[in-house]
Amino acid sequence: MKKGDVIILSDGNKATVIFGNESDYQYSCIVKLENGQLKVVEEKNLSFSNS
């Protein structure tokens, strides 16, 4: 995933990738949800990270 990609999360929400593979995060990315919240998402299953 790259910055600017729009993805569908495992819970069905749409999100825009803010930081993806081009950053130092190897297995996760930071996304902005439609409601403006920023979240860390695990790339493997497109769900929110618990960390």
PDB file with one MODEL, atoms N, CA, C and O in Angstrom:
MODEL        1
ATOM      1  N   MET A   1       0.831  -1.179   0.000  1.00  0.00           N
ATOM      2  CA  MET A   1       0.000   0.000   0.000  1.00  0.00           C
ATOM      3  C   MET A   1       0.875   1.242   0.000  1.00  0.00           C
ATOM      4  O   MET A   1       1.917   1.298   0.654  1.00  0.00           O
ATOM      5  N   LYS A   2       0.432   2.213  -0.735  1.00  0.00           N
ATOM      6  CA  LYS A   2       1.185   3.453  -0.840  1.00  0.00           C
ATOM      7  C   LYS A   2       0.322   4.632  -0.417  1.00  0.00           C
ATOM      8  O   LYS A   2      -0.907   4.556  -0.419  1.00  0.00           O
ATOM      9  N   LYS A   3       0.983   5.715  -0.058  1.00  0.00           N
ATOM     10  CA  LYS A   3       0.298   6.937   0.359  1.00  0.00           C
ATOM     11  C   LYS A   3      -0.729   7.335  -0.690  1.00  0.00           C
ATOM     12  O   LYS A   3      -0.433   7.371  -1.884  1.00  0.00           O
ATOM     13  N   GLY A   4      -1.942   7.635  -0.228  1.00  0.00           N
ATOM     14  CA  GLY A   4      -3.005   8.061  -1.113  1.00  0.00           C
ATOM     15  C   GLY A   4      -3.940   6.947  -1.547  1.00  0.00           C
ATOM     16  O   GLY A   4      -5.031   7.222  -2.046  1.00  0.00           O
ATOM     17  N   ASP A   5      -3.533   5.678  -1.367  1.00  0.00           N
ATOM     18  CA  ASP A   5      -4.414   4.559  -1.711  1.00  0.00           C
ATOM     19  C   ASP A   5      -5.650   4.583  -0.824  1.00  0.00           C
ATOM     20  O   ASP A   5      -5.553   4.852   0.374  1.00  0.00           O
ATOM     21  N   VAL A   6      -6.812   4.305  -1.406  1.00  0.00           N
ATOM     22  CA  VAL A   6      -8.042   4.140  -0.638  1.00  0.00           C
ATOM     23  C   VAL A   6      -8.270   2.648  -0.490  1.00  0.00           C
ATOM     24  O   VAL A   6      -8.301   1.918  -1.480  1.00  0.00           O
ATOM     25  N   ILE A   7      -8.432   2.191   0.755  1.00  0.00           N
ATOM     26  CA  ILE A   7      -8.588   0.768   1.034  1.00  0.00           C
ATOM     27  C   ILE A   7      -9.880   0.528   1.806  1.00  0.00           C
ATOM     28  O   ILE A   7     -10.429   1.440   2.424  1.00  0.00           O
ATOM     29  N   ILE A   8     -10.350  -0.702   1.759  1.00  0.00           N
ATOM     30  CA  ILE A   8     -11.502  -1.131   2.552  1.00  0.00           C
ATOM     31  C   ILE A   8     -10.962  -1.992   3.684  1.00  0.00           C
ATOM     32  O   ILE A   8     -10.304  -3.003   3.439  1.00  0.00           O
ATOM     33  N   LEU A   9     -11.237  -1.596   4.914  1.00  0.00           N
ATOM     34  CA  LEU A   9     -10.759  -2.330   6.085  1.00  0.00           C
ATOM     35  C   LEU A   9     -11.614  -3.560   6.336  1.00  0.00           C
ATOM     36  O   LEU A   9     -12.689  -3.705   5.752  1.00  0.00           O
ATOM     37  N   SER A  10     -11.141  -4.444   7.200  1.00  0.00           N
ATOM     38  CA  SER A  10     -11.851  -5.685   7.495  1.00  0.00           C
ATOM     39  C   SER A  10     -13.238  -5.437   8.075  1.00  0.00           C
ATOM     40  O   SER A  10     -14.118  -6.289   7.957  1.00  0.00           O
ATOM     41  N   ASP A  11     -13.445  -4.270   8.706  1.00  0.00           N
ATOM     42  CA  ASP A  11     -14.767  -3.952   9.263  1.00  0.00           C
ATOM     43  C   ASP A  11     -15.677  -3.247   8.253  1.00  0.00           C
ATOM     44  O   ASP A  11     -16.797  -2.861   8.588  1.00  0.00           O
ATOM     45  N   GLY A  12     -15.195  -3.080   7.020  1.00  0.00           N
ATOM     46  CA  GLY A  12     -15.994  -2.472   5.962  1.00  0.00           C
ATOM     47  C   GLY A  12     -15.802  -0.981   5.778  1.00  0.00           C
ATOM     48  O   GLY A  12     -16.321  -0.416   4.815  1.00  0.00           O
ATOM     49  N   ASN A  13     -15.072  -0.323   6.670  1.00  0.00           N
ATOM     50  CA  ASN A  13     -14.824   1.116   6.553  1.00  0.00           C
ATOM     51  C   ASN A  13     -13.820   1.408   5.447  1.00  0.00           C
ATOM     52  O   ASN A  13     -12.903   0.622   5.209  1.00  0.00           O
ATOM     53  N   LYS A  14     -13.998   2.548   4.769  1.00  0.00           N
ATOM     54  CA  LYS A  14     -13.023   3.028   3.799  1.00  0.00           C
ATOM     55  C   LYS A  14     -12.006   3.883   4.536  1.00  0.00           C
ATOM     56  O   LYS A  14     -12.342   4.585   5.490  1.00  0.00           O
ATOM     57  N   ALA A  15     -10.760   3.817   4.085  1.00  0.00           N
ATOM     58  CA  ALA A  15      -9.701   4.618   4.687  1.00  0.00           C
ATOM     59  C   ALA A  15      -8.686   4.988   3.619  1.00  0.00           C
ATOM     60  O   ALA A  15      -8.498   4.261   2.643  1.00  0.00           O
ATOM     61  N   THR A  16      -8.034   6.126   3.814  1.00  0.00           N
ATOM     62  CA  THR A  16      -6.978   6.572   2.916  1.00  0.00           C
ATOM     63  C   THR A  16      -5.635   6.361   3.606  1.00  0.00           C
ATOM     64  O   THR A  16      -5.454   6.756   4.758  1.00  0.00           O
ATOM     65  N   VAL A  17      -4.694   5.736   2.899  1.00  0.00           N
ATOM     66  CA  VAL A  17      -3.367   5.462   3.463  1.00  0.00           C
ATOM     67  C   VAL A  17      -2.605   6.777   3.573  1.00  0.00           C
ATOM     68  O   VAL A  17      -2.456   7.507   2.593  1.00  0.00           O
ATOM     69  N   ILE A  18      -2.123   7.070   4.786  1.00  0.00           N
ATOM     70  CA  ILE A  18      -1.319   8.266   5.045  1.00  0.00           C
ATOM     71  C   ILE A  18       0.170   7.929   4.953  1.00  0.00           C
ATOM     72  O   ILE A  18       0.938   8.660   4.327  1.00  0.00           O
ATOM     73  N   PHE A  19       0.575   6.827   5.575  1.00  0.00           N
ATOM     74  CA  PHE A  19       1.926   6.287   5.466  1.00  0.00           C
ATOM     75  C   PHE A  19       1.797   4.801   5.183  1.00  0.00           C
ATOM     76  O   PHE A  19       1.056   4.100   5.872  1.00  0.00           O
ATOM     77  N   GLY A  20       2.513   4.311   4.173  1.00  0.00           N
ATOM     78  CA  GLY A  20       2.421   2.898   3.818  1.00  0.00           C
ATOM     79  C   GLY A  20       3.790   2.278   3.681  1.00  0.00           C
ATOM     80  O   GLY A  20       4.680   2.543   4.490  1.00  0.00           O
ATOM     81  N   ASN A  21       3.968   1.455   2.666  1.00  0.00           N
ATOM     82  CA  ASN A  21       5.211   0.721   2.454  1.00  0.00           C
ATOM     83  C   ASN A  21       6.424   1.615   2.274  1.00  0.00           C
ATOM     84  O   ASN A  21       7.550   1.181   2.515  1.00  0.00           O
ATOM     85  N   GLU A  22       6.214   2.855   1.854  1.00  0.00           N
ATOM     86  CA  GLU A  22       7.353   3.739   1.638  1.00  0.00           C
ATOM     87  C   GLU A  22       7.916   4.282   2.946  1.00  0.00           C
ATOM     88  O   GLU A  22       8.945   4.957   2.945  1.00  0.00           O
ATOM     89  N   SER A  23       7.252   3.992   4.060  1.00  0.00           N
ATOM     90  CA  SER A  23       7.713   4.468   5.371  1.00  0.00           C
ATOM     91  C   SER A  23       8.506   3.371   6.069  1.00  0.00           C
ATOM     92  O   SER A  23       8.791   2.331   5.475  1.00  0.00           O
ATOM     93  N   ASP A  24       8.857   3.600   7.314  1.00  0.00           N
ATOM     94  CA  ASP A  24       9.622   2.628   8.093  1.00  0.00           C
ATOM     95  C   ASP A  24       8.744   1.550   8.713  1.00  0.00           C
ATOM     96  O   ASP A  24       9.255   0.662   9.396  1.00  0.00           O
ATOM     97  N   TYR A  25       7.440   1.608   8.490  1.00  0.00           N
ATOM     98  CA  TYR A  25       6.526   0.618   9.050  1.00  0.00           C
ATOM     99  C   TYR A  25       6.450  -0.567   8.097  1.00  0.00           C
ATOM    100  O   TYR A  25       5.890  -0.448   7.006  1.00  0.00           O
ATOM    101  N   GLN A  26       7.014  -1.726   8.500  1.00  0.00           N
ATOM    102  CA  GLN A  26       7.082  -2.859   7.594  1.00  0.00           C
ATOM    103  C   GLN A  26       5.772  -3.612   7.457  1.00  0.00           C
ATOM    104  O   GLN A  26       5.425  -4.032   6.354  1.00  0.00           O
ATOM    105  N   TYR A  27       5.041  -3.793   8.533  1.00  0.00           N
ATOM    106  CA  TYR A  27       3.861  -4.649   8.490  1.00  0.00           C
ATOM    107  C   TYR A  27       2.582  -3.906   8.849  1.00  0.00           C
ATOM    108  O   TYR A  27       1.559  -4.529   9.135  1.00  0.00           O
ATOM    109  N   SER A  28       2.634  -2.605   8.837  1.00  0.00           N
ATOM    110  CA  SER A  28       1.450  -1.817   9.154  1.00  0.00           C
ATOM    111  C   SER A  28       1.505  -0.503   8.399  1.00  0.00           C
ATOM    112  O   SER A  28       2.545  -0.118   7.866  1.00  0.00           O
ATOM    113  N   CYS A  29       0.383   0.171   8.361  1.00  0.00           N
ATOM    114  CA  CYS A  29       0.342   1.487   7.740  1.00  0.00           C
ATOM    115  C   CYS A  29      -0.575   2.374   8.571  1.00  0.00           C
ATOM    116  O   CYS A  29      -1.361   1.886   9.383  1.00  0.00           O
ATOM    117  N   ILE A  30      -0.468   3.659   8.361  1.00  0.00           N
ATOM    118  CA  ILE A  30      -1.322   4.612   9.059  1.00  0.00           C
ATOM    119  C   ILE A  30      -2.357   5.091   8.056  1.00  0.00           C
ATOM    120  O   ILE A  30      -2.024   5.489   6.940  1.00  0.00           O
ATOM    121  N   VAL A  31      -3.625   5.044   8.474  1.00  0.00           N
ATOM    122  CA  VAL A  31      -4.712   5.439   7.585  1.00  0.00           C
ATOM    123  C   VAL A  31      -5.559   6.521   8.236  1.00  0.00           C
ATOM    124  O   VAL A  31      -5.570   6.682   9.456  1.00  0.00           O
ATOM    125  N   LYS A  32      -6.264   7.251   7.391  1.00  0.00           N
ATOM    126  CA  LYS A  32      -7.226   8.245   7.862  1.00  0.00           C
ATOM    127  C   LYS A  32      -8.611   7.737   7.478  1.00  0.00           C
ATOM    128  O   LYS A  32      -8.906   7.531   6.300  1.00  0.00           O
ATOM    129  N   LEU A  33      -9.458   7.539   8.488  1.00  0.00           N
ATOM    130  CA  LEU A  33     -10.815   7.072   8.262  1.00  0.00           C
ATOM    131  C   LEU A  33     -11.679   8.194   7.695  1.00  0.00           C
ATOM    132  O   LEU A  33     -11.288   9.360   7.733  1.00  0.00           O
ATOM    133  N   GLU A  34     -12.839   7.848   7.173  1.00  0.00           N
ATOM    134  CA  GLU A  34     -13.739   8.853   6.613  1.00  0.00           C
ATOM    135  C   GLU A  34     -14.161   9.897   7.638  1.00  0.00           C
ATOM    136  O   GLU A  34     -14.463  11.035   7.278  1.00  0.00           O
ATOM    137  N   ASN A  35     -14.183   9.514   8.927  1.00  0.00           N
ATOM    138  CA  ASN A  35     -14.574  10.457   9.980  1.00  0.00           C
ATOM    139  C   ASN A  35     -13.399  11.308  10.466  1.00  0.00           C
ATOM    140  O   ASN A  35     -13.555  12.099  11.397  1.00  0.00           O
ATOM    141  N   GLY A  36     -12.221  11.153   9.844  1.00  0.00           N
ATOM    142  CA  GLY A  36     -11.059  11.970  10.167  1.00  0.00           C
ATOM    143  C   GLY A  36     -10.093  11.360  11.162  1.00  0.00           C
ATOM    144  O   GLY A  36      -9.002  11.893  11.359  1.00  0.00           O
ATOM    145  N   GLN A  37     -10.465  10.248  11.800  1.00  0.00           N
ATOM    146  CA  GLN A  37      -9.577   9.604  12.764  1.00  0.00           C
ATOM    147  C   GLN A  37      -8.384   8.962  12.062  1.00  0.00           C
ATOM    148  O   GLN A  37      -8.508   8.435  10.956  1.00  0.00           O
ATOM    149  N   LEU A  38      -7.228   9.015  12.722  1.00  0.00           N
ATOM    150  CA  LEU A  38      -6.039   8.321  12.241  1.00  0.00           C
ATOM    151  C   LEU A  38      -5.898   7.015  13.005  1.00  0.00           C
ATOM    152  O   LEU A  38      -6.073   6.985  14.223  1.00  0.00           O
ATOM    153  N   LYS A  39      -5.585   5.937  12.302  1.00  0.00           N
ATOM    154  CA  LYS A  39      -5.447   4.618  12.914  1.00  0.00           C
ATOM    155  C   LYS A  39      -4.265   3.885  12.303  1.00  0.00           C
ATOM    156  O   LYS A  39      -3.897   4.126  11.154  1.00  0.00           O
ATOM    157  N   VAL A  40      -3.671   2.982  13.089  1.00  0.00           N
ATOM    158  CA  VAL A  40      -2.639   2.080  12.587  1.00  0.00           C
ATOM    159  C   VAL A  40      -3.348   0.796  12.171  1.00  0.00           C
ATOM    160  O   VAL A  40      -4.122   0.227  12.940  1.00  0.00           O
ATOM    161  N   VAL A  41      -3.079   0.346  10.950  1.00  0.00           N
ATOM    162  CA  VAL A  41      -3.731  -0.835  10.396  1.00  0.00           C
ATOM    163  C   VAL A  41      -2.674  -1.865  10.036  1.00  0.00           C
ATOM    164  O   VAL A  41      -1.654  -1.530   9.433  1.00  0.00           O
ATOM    165  N   GLU A  42      -2.915  -3.125  10.405  1.00  0.00           N
ATOM    166  CA  GLU A  42      -2.030  -4.217  10.024  1.00  0.00           C
ATOM    167  C   GLU A  42      -2.302  -4.572   8.570  1.00  0.00           C
ATOM    168  O   GLU A  42      -3.447  -4.813   8.190  1.00  0.00           O
ATOM    169  N   GLU A  43      -1.245  -4.604   7.753  1.00  0.00           N
ATOM    170  CA  GLU A  43      -1.415  -4.872   6.330  1.00  0.00           C
ATOM    171  C   GLU A  43      -1.923  -6.277   6.047  1.00  0.00           C
ATOM    172  O   GLU A  43      -2.664  -6.484   5.086  1.00  0.00           O
ATOM    173  N   LYS A  44      -1.536  -7.239   6.866  1.00  0.00           N
ATOM    174  CA  LYS A  44      -1.868  -8.631   6.609  1.00  0.00           C
ATOM    175  C   LYS A  44      -3.377  -8.864   6.556  1.00  0.00           C
ATOM    176  O   LYS A  44      -3.868  -9.550   5.660  1.00  0.00           O
ATOM    177  N   ASN A  45      -4.115  -8.293   7.518  1.00  0.00           N
ATOM    178  CA  ASN A  45      -5.549  -8.559   7.576  1.00  0.00           C
ATOM    179  C   ASN A  45      -6.397  -7.281   7.516  1.00  0.00           C
ATOM    180  O   ASN A  45      -7.614  -7.340   7.686  1.00  0.00           O
ATOM    181  N   LEU A  46      -5.765  -6.140   7.277  1.00  0.00           N
ATOM    182  CA  LEU A  46      -6.450  -4.847   7.166  1.00  0.00           C
ATOM    183  C   LEU A  46      -7.355  -4.555   8.357  1.00  0.00           C
ATOM    184  O   LEU A  46      -8.467  -4.051   8.201  1.00  0.00           O
ATOM    185  N   SER A  47      -6.859  -4.880   9.548  1.00  0.00           N
ATOM    186  CA  SER A  47      -7.604  -4.566  10.769  1.00  0.00           C
ATOM    187  C   SER A  47      -6.759  -3.639  11.644  1.00  0.00           C
ATOM    188  O   SER A  47      -5.551  -3.505  11.447  1.00  0.00           O
ATOM    189  N   PHE A  48      -7.411  -3.015  12.598  1.00  0.00           N
ATOM    190  CA  PHE A  48      -6.695  -2.084  13.482  1.00  0.00           C
ATOM    191  C   PHE A  48      -5.673  -2.820  14.326  1.00  0.00           C
ATOM    192  O   PHE A  48      -5.931  -3.917  14.821  1.00  0.00           O
ATOM    193  N   SER A  49      -4.516  -2.209  14.484  1.00  0.00           N
ATOM    194  CA  SER A  49      -3.456  -2.760  15.318  1.00  0.00           C
ATOM    195  C   SER A  49      -3.812  -2.541  16.790  1.00  0.00           C
ATOM    196  O   SER A  49      -4.377  -1.508  17.150  1.00  0.00           O
ATOM    197  N   ASN A  50      -3.484  -3.498  17.619  1.00  0.00           N
ATOM    198  CA  ASN A  50      -3.753  -3.384  19.051  1.00  0.00           C
ATOM    199  C   ASN A  50      -2.628  -2.719  19.821  1.00  0.00           C
ATOM    200  O   ASN A  50      -2.721  -2.557  21.038  1.00  0.00           O
ATOM    201  N   SER A  51      -1.570  -2.334  19.131  1.00  0.00           N
ATOM    202  CA  SER A  51      -0.422  -1.745  19.836  1.00  0.00           C
ATOM    203  C   SER A  51      -0.551  -0.267  19.993  1.00  0.00           C
ATOM    204  O   SER A  51       0.333   0.372  20.564  1.00  0.00           O
TER     205      SER A  51
ENDMDL
END
